[in-house]
Amino acid sequence: MIEPIEVGKRIKERREELGLTQEQLGAKLWLNKSTIQRYETGKIKTIKLPVIQSIAECLSVNPDWIICKTNDKS
């Protein structure tokens, strides 16, 4: 099972690597800063696949890395 907190940690890690704020990432995804915050803290238990794909695209990473199916970001 995919742990929401682990997914959130990966989103936050990559967002910070790119120097983006939660607000900036949210704006790119047409989401509120609070939604990004809830993803990062694992408060949103299920993230839909299209959202994972959009986040991965914005963060320039492999969607499988975000959902902890691989350790390869690219």
Secondary structure as GFF3:
##gff-version 3
##sequence-region A 1 74
A	DSSP	alpha_helix	4	17	.	.	.	ID=ss1
A	DSSP	alpha_helix	22	29	.	.	.	ID=ss2
A	DSSP	alpha_helix	33	41	.	.	.	ID=ss3
A	DSSP	alpha_helix	49	59	.	.	.	ID=ss4
A	DSSP	alpha_helix	63	66	.	.	.	ID=ss5
###
